[in-house]
């Protein structure tokens, strides 16, 4: 069974994260200002800075757990196929699924953490006027930018293909011949 490797350059992914931080930050802060007529919660981030930092640490763990839980729904062996760790070279936490996944299942697993920890909190922050929550969501969206890069590559693959998560790099193997 011949598999084709599709990976992203982690240095480019980290650079893309910085670009996403700036672009998403400007857009969402601008929306916040447009909706609420102010740039902060009133007291700024000083009172909530430590809480924000602790929340980000917890959210990083939750981000990886969401990858694992979502992929386990599509993996033949479920949670037994999920492994967590840190890519020491890049200081990036990761979740790896050792089972083959249908392309759309792989996409859901790649995108779900950015949706749950970034997009949904951003919508809530804009709805309730919480600038601290907005800052949190902007950071989490930025942290999911590598996942977005990988998902965009997977989206180019045949919807019937099988995707194998790459065990050591950001990316995957694809088997064009195997259909779900």
C-alpha positions in Angstrom: 0.0 0.0 0.0 1.7 3.2 -1.2 1.1 6.3 0.9 1.9 9.8 -0.1 3.4 12.1 2.6 1.9 15.6 3.1 3.6 17.8 5.7 3.9 21.4 6.7 7.0 23.2 7.6 6.7 23.8 11.3 8.8 27.0 11.1 6.3 28.4 8.5 3.5 27.2 10.7 4.9 29.2 13.6 5.3 32.2 11.3 1.7 31.8 10.1 0.6 31.7 13.7 2.1 35.2 14.2 0.4 36.5 11.1 -2.9 35.0 12.3 -2.4 36.6 15.7 -2.1 40.0 14.1 -4.7 39.7 11.4 -7.4 38.0 13.6 -6.5 40.3 16.5 -7.0 43.4 14.4 -10.2 42.2 12.8 -11.8 40.9 16.1 -10.6 43.9 18.1 -12.1 46.2 15.4 -15.4 44.3 15.6 -15.3 44.6 19.4 -14.8 48.4 19.1 -17.5 48.7 16.5 -20.0 46.7 18.6 -19.1 47.9 22.1 -17.6 51.4 21.4 -14.5 50.6 23.6 -11.2 48.7 23.3 -11.2 46.9 26.7 -13.3 45.6 29.5 -12.8 48.9 31.3 -10.2 47.7 33.8 -8.0 46.4 31.0 -6.2 43.1 31.3 -4.3 43.8 34.5 -6.9 42.3 36.8 -7.4 39.3 34.6 -3.8 38.8 33.2 -3.0 35.9 35.6 -6.4 34.3 35.0 -5.8 34.7 31.2 -2.4 33.0 31.4 -3.7 30.1 33.5 -6.7 29.8 31.1 -4.3 29.6 28.2 -2.2 26.8 29.8 -5.4 24.8 30.5 -6.7 25.6 27.0 -3.5 24.2 25.3 -4.1 20.9 27.0 -7.8 21.0 26.2 -6.9 21.8 22.5 -5.0 18.6 22.2 -7.7 16.6 24.1 -10.2 17.9 21.6 -8.1 16.6 18.7 -7.9 13.2 20.4 -11.6 13.0 21.3 -12.7 14.0 17.8 -10.4 11.7 16.0 -11.3 8.8 18.3 -14.9 9.1 17.0 -13.7 8.2 13.5 -10.8 5.8 14.5 -11.5 2.1 14.3 -9.8 1.6 17.7 -11.3 4.7 19.3 -9.3 6.3 22.1 -6.7 3.4 22.1 -5.3 4.9 18.9 -4.7 8.4 20.4 -1.3 9.5 21.8 -0.2 12.9 23.2 3.2 14.5 23.5 5.4 17.6 22.7 7.5 18.2 19.6 10.6 19.3 21.6 12.3 20.9 18.6 9.4 23.3 18.1 8.0 23.3 21.6 4.6 22.3 20.0 2.3 20.0 21.9 0.7 17.4 19.7 -2.0 14.7 19.5 -1.4 11.7 17.2 -3.9 9.2 15.9 -2.3 5.9 14.9 -5.5 4.6 13.1 -6.4 5.4 9.5 -9.2 8.0 9.3 -11.6 9.0 6.6 -10.7 12.4 5.1 -13.6 14.2 6.6 -13.0 12.6 10.0 -9.4 13.8 9.9 -10.6 17.3 8.9 -13.0 17.5 11.9 -10.3 16.4 14.2 -7.9 19.0 12.8 -10.4 21.9 13.0 -12.4 21.2 16.1 -9.9 22.6 18.7 -9.8 26.0 16.8 -13.6 26.0 16.7 -14.1 25.1 20.3 -11.3 27.1 22.0 -11.1 30.0 19.5 -14.0 30.7 17.2 -16.8 30.0 19.7 -15.2 32.0 22.5 -14.7 34.9 20.0 -18.4 34.9 19.1 -19.3 34.8 22.8 -16.9 37.6 23.6 -18.3 39.8 20.9 -21.9 39.0 22.1 -21.3 39.8 25.8 -18.6 42.5 25.5 -15.8 40.6 27.2 -12.5 41.9 25.9 -10.5 39.5 28.1 -12.4 36.5 26.5 -11.7 38.1 23.1 -8.0 38.2 23.7 -8.1 34.6 24.9 -9.9 33.6 21.7 -7.5 35.5 19.4 -4.6 33.7 21.0 -6.3 30.3 20.7 -7.2 30.9 17.0 -3.6 31.8 16.4 -2.5 28.6 18.2 -4.8 26.6 15.8 -3.2 28.1 12.7 -1.0 25.0 12.1 -4.1 22.8 12.3 -5.7 25.1 9.7 -2.8 24.7 7.4 -3.0 21.0 7.7 -6.8 21.0 7.2 -6.5 23.1 4.0 -4.0 20.5 2.6 -6.4 17.6 3.6 -9.3 19.4 2.0 -7.5 19.2 -1.3 -7.5 15.4 -1.1 -10.2 13.1 -2.5 -13.1 12.9 0.0 -13.0 9.1 -0.4 -9.3 8.8 0.6 -7.9 7.4 3.8 -5.7 9.7 5.9 -3.0 8.5 8.3 -1.9 11.1 10.8 1.9 11.7 10.6 3.5 10.3 13.8 6.4 12.8 13.9 5.6 15.8 11.7 2.8 18.2 11.3 0.8 16.6 8.5 -0.4 13.2 7.3 0.0 10.4 4.8 -2.7 9.8 2.3 -3.7 6.6 0.5 -5.3 7.7 -2.8 -6.3 4.1 -3.7 -8.2 3.2 -0.5 -11.8 4.4 -0.3 -14.1 4.5 2.7 
